[in-house]
């Protein structure tokens, strides 16, 4: 028998799982709450349950179902003259458009959601709507518009004393400044974000913000400062046993050290990166290839052979034909030629190919995607992955690892259906 209490229990449980990032369980409970609401035949709670269920469905990549749900909730709210509900339903429709890549439609829905949002409702929710709109503008590379709405969002957070929101939006601002080549402004925003995360004692988010800073400082050739931040990142991830982030952080450090010519230290960090790595074969192959390159630079040719063999094995598992060809050619130099001068020429060949590992400009977004994935927020991670892919293609960087990250995230999202 339907009861208001039963509806409330299902709803609250669904909201709890939604907040924890477990959208699959959330969807189940929210679907049950909707069924009870429909038995009760109370339009306001039907609309509320329908909208929350659609929110879970977006996170589970059930976009068609979510779209129908948001439109249904919108219809109920319009009949009830419920402006808050109308705003939330339009924001939901905007989120569906965003995931589909229909950015103009997403902008239209977000603007309508903001325009009808009641002035006496929560300013923080309005900050979220502005922040979401800013992310759409960022995807469209409309930097000035993105900056404008992000600044509005952050002003609401400051007025309400919501430091976490302020910190997160500063990261977004840093990203759009960096995308425009405004490196100092980006650095200032990342530093502000890091200070705020430190104040609220969110150490994992702090580690992520410090990674942004380390990357910026490295680009400025401020090697010591970059290493200082990145070693702190490793310490924070070690404290919280974030193995994938530990591996990626050591990999970044190895790149910085190799750039500085500290080959022994770079090799040591790469080995730590391998020790903590638990991702796809491509990542293993890249790390072994990097170790081989360092070994060649150190004239440790037997070690280089072994590292290349491992790299070749994992590239074969992954099925990367172009990389298999490269590794085979490099191995040929090491196996066929005994002359040291010829082997030293291999280092020059590698240098000409630019295979010495350097952190590309999309690495920040990749790291953010990986952090979100570890937190279970796969949909947000997927968005970051697509942004990383967009940057990498624009800068003509290798995109296979990012594409695999996106593929893995998509699989995980589909599994939650």
C-alpha positions, -999 to 999 in steps of 0.1 A, spaced: 0 0 0 14 34 -10 22 58 18 39 92 20 64 76 45 73 49 20 79 74 -7 101 95 16 122 65 26 129 55 -10 135 91 -20 160 98 8 178 65 2 181 74 -35 194 109 -28 219 94 -4 234 71 -30 233 99 -56 253 121 -32 278 92 -27 283 88 -65 266 54 -66 241 63 -94 232 27 -101 218 21 -67 203 56 -66 184 49 -98 168 18 -83 155 36 -52 144 67 -71 125 45 -95 107 30 -65 100 64 -51 84 75 -84 62 44 -85 49 52 -49 44 88 -59 23 78 -89 2 56 -66 -3 85 -43 -12 106 -73 3 139 -59 16 159 -89 42 178 -69 59 147 -55 56 129 -89 75 158 -105 102 158 -78 108 120 -80 107 121 -118 134 148 -119 157 130 -94 153 97 -113 162 115 -145 193 130 -128 205 95 -119 198 83 -154 220 110 -169 248 98 -146 241 62 -158 242 74 -195 206 66 -201 201 99 -219 169 91 -238 151 80 -206 165 110 -187 153 134 -214 118 120 -213 118 122 -175 129 158 -174 103 168 -199 76 150 -179 88 168 -147 88 201 -166 52 196 -177 41 189 -141 59 219 -128 45 242 -154 10 231 -146 17 237 -109 34 271 -116 64 258 -97 93 280 -109 119 262 -89 109 229 -104 108 244 -139 143 257 -134 156 223 -122 139 204 -150 154 228 -176 188 224 -160 184 186 -162 176 189 -199 207 211 -203 228 183 -187 215 158 -212 223 181 -241 258 187 -227 266 150 -225 254 146 -261 276 175 -273 246 196 -282 261 227 -266 239 254 -281 208 236 -268 225 232 -234 232 269 -232 196 277 -241 183 254 -213 208 267 -187 199 303 -195 162 295 -192 169 277 -159 188 307 -145 162 331 -158 133 315 -140 151 305 -108 133 321 -78 152 349 -61 142 335 -27 157 301 -33 192 289 -25 220 311 -40 243 281 -39 221 262 -63 221 292 -86 259 292 -83 259 256 -96 237 266 -125 262 294 -135 291 270 -130 275 244 -153 268 270 -179 304 281 -177 315 245 -184 294 245 -216 309 278 -227 344 263 -220 336 233 -242 326 258 -269 358 278 -263 338 309 -256 363 319 -230 350 354 -222 315 341 -216 328 312 -196 349 335 -174 319 358 -169 295 331 -156 322 314 -135 329 347 -118 292 351 -110 292 315 -96 322 321 -74 307 354 -61 277 335 -48 300 310 -31 320 337 -15 288 355 -3 275 323 12 309 313 27 310 281 7 347 275 4 345 242 -14 324 257 -43 348 286 -44 378 262 -47 362 241 -74 352 271 -95 387 285 -92 400 253 -108 376 259 -137 388 295 -140 424 283 -140 416 258 -168 401 284 -191 429 309 -184 454 282 -192 436 273 -224 439 310 -235 477 310 -227 471 333 -196 496 312 -176 500 336 -146 463 341 -141 459 303 -143 486 298 -117 469 324 -94 436 305 -96 452 271 -90 470 285 -60 438 300 -46 420 267 -51 448 248 -33 447 272 -3 409 268 0 411 230 -2 438 231 25 416 252 48 387 228 45 410 199 49 401 181 17 435 165 10 427 147 -22 413 178 -38 443 197 -25 466 171 -42 448 176 -75 451 214 -72 488 211 -64 493 190 -95 479 219 -116 505 241 -99 534 217 -105 525 215 -141 524 253 -146 557 258 -127 573 231 -148 562 249 -180 578 280 -166 611 260 -161 608 264 -123 620 229 -117 626 230 -80 593 245 -72 575 221 -95 591 191 -78 583 205 -44 546 206 -52 546 173 -69 564 155 -41 537 168 -18 511 155 -41 527 120 -39 527 122 -1 490 131 0 481 103 -23 502 78 -4 485 89 28 451 80 13 463 50 -6 453 63 -40 474 39 -61 465 51 -96 471 87 -86 504 77 -69 515 61 -101 506 91 -123 523 115 -98 555 96 -99 553 95 -137 550 133 -138 579 136 -114 600 113 -136 593 136 -166 603 167 -147 635 150 -135 644 137 -169 638 172 -183 663 184 -157 688 158 -167 686 138 -135 684 104 -151 690 82 -121 662 99 -102 639 99 -132 644 61 -136 637 55 -99 604 74 -100 594 56 -132 599 23 -113 578 35 -85 552 45 -111 552 10 -124 550 -5 -89 517 14 -82 502 12 -117 471 -8 -121 457 5 -153 455 -6 -190 484 -22 -209 491 10 -229 502 27 -196 526 -1 -188 540 0 -223 546 38 -221 564 35 -188 587 7 -200 595 26 -232 604 56 -210 627 34 -189 643 22 -221 649 57 -233 665 66 -200 687 35 -201 699 44 -236 707 79 -224 728 63 -196 744 39 -221 730 9 -202 721 -9 -234 713 -43 -220 688 -28 -196 673 -8 -225 667 -41 -244 649 -56 -215 627 -25 -210 619 -25 -248 609 -61 -247 585 -54 -219 572 -23 -238 568 -44 -270 548 -71 -251 524 -46 -236 519 -27 -269 511 -60 -285 485 -68 -258 471 -33 -264 472 -37 -301 491 -5 -310 506 -13 -344 524 20 -349 541 18 -315 550 -19 -321 568 -7 -353 587 20 -334 598 -3 -306 608 -30 -331 630 -5 -350 646 7 -318 653 -28 -306 669 -36 -340 695 -9 -333 703 -24 -299 704 -61 -310 720 -58 -345 747 -32 -338 774 -37 -313 793 -5 -320 788 20 -292 788 50 -315 759 35 -335 740 28 -303 746 64 -292 731 75 -325 699 57 -314 696 83 -286 697 110 -313 671 92 -334 648 90 -304 654 127 -296 644 135 -332 612 116 -327 604 135 -296 598 103 -277 614 116 -245 584 118 -222 571 153 -216 538 161 -199 515 174 -227 491 203 -222 461 181 -218 477 162 -189 458 184 -164 425 173 -177 435 137 -178 446 138 -142 414 154 -132 394 127 -151 414 100 -133 407 116 -99 370 119 -106 370 83 -118 386 71 -85 359 90 -67 332 71 -86 321 102 -105 324 85 -139 302 109 -159 321 140 -148 354 121 -155 341 112 -190 335 149 -196 370 157 -186 383 129 -208 365 143 -238 380 178 -230 415 162 -227 410 145 -261 399 178 -277 430 196 -264 453 167 -274 440 166 -309 443 204 -313 479 203 -301 486 172 -323 495 149 -294 491 112 -292 455 105 -282 453 67 -279 457 65 -241 430 92 -237 407 73 -260 412 42 -240 404 61 -208 372 74 -224 364 39 -236 369 24 -201 348 51 -185 320 45 -211 321 8 -203 318 14 -166 289 38 -171 271 13 -193 276 -14 -168 256 6 -143 225 5 -165 
